[in-house]
């Protein structure tokens, strides 16, 4: 009886650490971390994934002191959070593009309830976010995240940390949010700015022409037409961005393993 209890405890701590790394992804990652998914479902997924990973990712830890185990738990949580945030940056870039596009097309005052963040956001930002979420599921990015997480247990065993990752590298990657967002909204931005400049010339050339009343619907129609045309390129664009996000995590996981080794 005592031997069976000892064996059970030997798997308990690694199981809790695996669940902690998984919880980091469930808290921050898109789709997995959406507030629309009930907490019970997330807890069930964490338990199920932990049971699958425990036989292959639960080696003996170098130390079992309470302080060391607390440090291991923080490291595991940060590893999972990093993977979730890396993928979340792609979603936030899409939402940023939607906010800018909505402002340019005169939808800055039109807000809608975003079920994923429980916040008010512009209609186009919600459209961008839902489209990217659909593309994420269609491309199988949620499976990429799980595969990267499972691979991280090989390169970063329990008790490891991302010591090779610096704050500067993390901020540089987070800066892609602005670059990717600008790339997405650039077609709409260029068209609307061109229409605004054209309106200015018409207003100077023919002051009696009601440029403001004509320009608003023209800008909206042209902007929507360009946006619909640009959507056809989104699968390739977001496939590349999601792959960069997962590769960023795997790159630093391998670098952390090299430093630890």
N, C-alpha and C positions, 0 to 999 in steps of 0.2 A: 504493500500500500504506500509506504514511504517512498519507494523507488519510483512508482508511477506518478506520485505527486511531484517529485523532483524533476522528472522528465517533462511533465506538463508545464512547470514553472520555467524550464529551460527554453521552451518555445513561446512563452507568454511575452517576455520582454522584446525579443525580435519581432513578434507579431504586432506589438504596440508601436514599435518604431516604423515598421512598414506602413501601418495604418496612418501614422503621422505624416509620412511623406505623401501618401495618397490624399490625405486630407488637405494638404497644401494646394494640390491641383484642384480639388473639389471646391476650395474656397475662392480661388482667383481665376481659374481657367474659364474661357467662354464655353458655353453650353453646359459643361459640368458644373460651373459655379453659378449658373443662372438662378435667380431667386424664384423663378417660376417652377423649378423642380423642387418637390417637397423634400424637407430634411430627412425624412424616413427613407426615401429612395436613395439619397446620397449616402446615408449611413449603411444601407444595405449593399450598395455598390462597393463601398470601402471594405466591408466585411468580406464580400465575395472575392474581390481582387486580392485582399490580404491572404485569404485561404489558398488562392492559386499561387501566389508568389512566395509564400512562407517556405515551402520545401526547397526552393532554389535560391532564395535571397535571405535566409535567416541563419548565417553562420554564427559561431560563438563570438561574443564581443570581448575586446581586450580587457575590459574592466566592468565590474558590476556595482561599483559604489554609487550611492544615490546622486552625488554631485555630477559624476561622469555621465550617468544615465540622463540627467536633466540636460546636460550639454548635448548629448546625442539627439535628444528629442528636438531641441531647437535647430540643430543642423539639418535633421530630416525635414522639419517643417519648412525651412528656408529653401531647401533643394526643390521641394514640391511647389512652393510659392514662385520660385524663379521660372520654372517651366510654365506654370499657369500665366504668369505676367508676360512672358515672352510671346505667347500666342495671343494674349489679350491686347497687346499693343497693336496688332493688325486690326482687331475689331474697333479699337478706339480711333485708329487712323480713318477708318471708313465713317465713323460717326462724326469726326471732325470735318471730313469732306462734305458730309450731308448738311452740317450746320452752316458751313460757308456757302454751299450751293443754295440752301434755303434762304439765306440772307440776300444773296444776289438776285434770286427770283422773286423777292418780295414776300417770302413766307416767314420772315423773322418773328412776326407776332402770332403766327399760327403754331400752337404747341399741341402735342399729343402725349398720352401717358405711355411710357416705355416699360413694358412688363419685365424686362431683364434687369433694369436698374432701379425701378420704382421712382423715376424722376420724370419731370416734364422735359420734353425735347421737341425740336422742330419735326414737322412731318417728314421732310426729306431725310433728316438724320435717322429717324425710325425706319424709313424705307431702306436706307443704306445698310443699317445694322441687320435688319431682317434678311436682306438679300445676301449679305456676307455670311450670316449664320446658315442660310440655306446652302450656299456654296461650300461652306465648311463641312457640312454633313454630306453633301454630294461628292466632294473630293475625298472624303474619308479622313479628314484631319483629326477627328476625335480618336481614330485608330492610330494615327501617327503619334499622337500625344501618349497614348497608352503604351505603344511600342517603345518610344523614347524613355518613358518612365521605367519600363521593365529593363531596358538596356542599362539604365543608370545604376541599377542594383549590381550590375556586373562591373562597371567601371568605378562606381562609388559605392562600395559595400557599406553596410550599416556601421555607423560610427565615423564615417568620413565627413568631409566638409568641402565646400567650394573655395578653398584657400587661394586658388589661382585667379579667381574672379575679383577684379578691383572695382571700386565705385565708378571710376572713370569709364571702364569698359561697359558697365551697366548703363550709365547715362548716355554714352554714345549710341548704344543700341536703342535705348528709349527715344533718342532723337529721331529715329526713323519714323516715329509717329507723325511728325510734322512733314517729313519728306514724302512719305507714302500718301498722307492726306492731301498734300498739294498736288501730287501726281494725279490723284483721282479726280480732284475738282478742277484741274487746270483747263480741260476743254470748255466746261461751263463758264469758268471765270474769264477765259479769253473772249468767248462769244458775247457775254454780257457786257464786258468792258468795251468791246468794239461797238456794240449797239449804243452804249452810253456816249462814247465819243462821237458817233454819227449823229445822235440826237443833239449834242451840243453844236455841231456844225449846222444842222438844220435850224436850230433855234436862233443862231446868229444870222443865217441867210434869209430866213423867213419868220420874223417874230410873230406874225399873225397865225402861224401854223400851230395847232395845239399839240406840241411835241410830247408833253407829259402824258396826255391821254392816249396817244398812239403808241408811245414807246413802251409803256408798261405791258400791254398784251403781246406786243411783238417780242419783247425781251423774254417774257414767260414762255411763249410758244417755241421760240428758237432754243431757249435753254433746255426745255423738256425734250425737244427733238435731239439735241446734242447728247443729253444725258441718256436717252434710250439707245442711241447709237453706241455710246461708250460702254453700256452695260454688256454688250456682246463680247467685249475684251476682258471683262472682269474675271472669268474663270482662270485664264492664263496668268493674269496679274496676281490674283490672290493665291493661286497655287504656289507661285514663286515666293510671295511674302511669307506664307505659312511655313514653307520649307526653310526659309532663312531663319525664322523664329525657332523652329525645332533644332536646326543645325547649330544655332547659337548656344542653345542649352547643351547639346551633345558635345560640342567643341570644348566647352568649359568643364563638362563632366570628365572628358578624357584628360584635359589639362590638370584638373584637380586630382585625378587618379595618379598622374605622373608625378605631381608634387608630393602626394601622400606616399607614393612608392619610393 
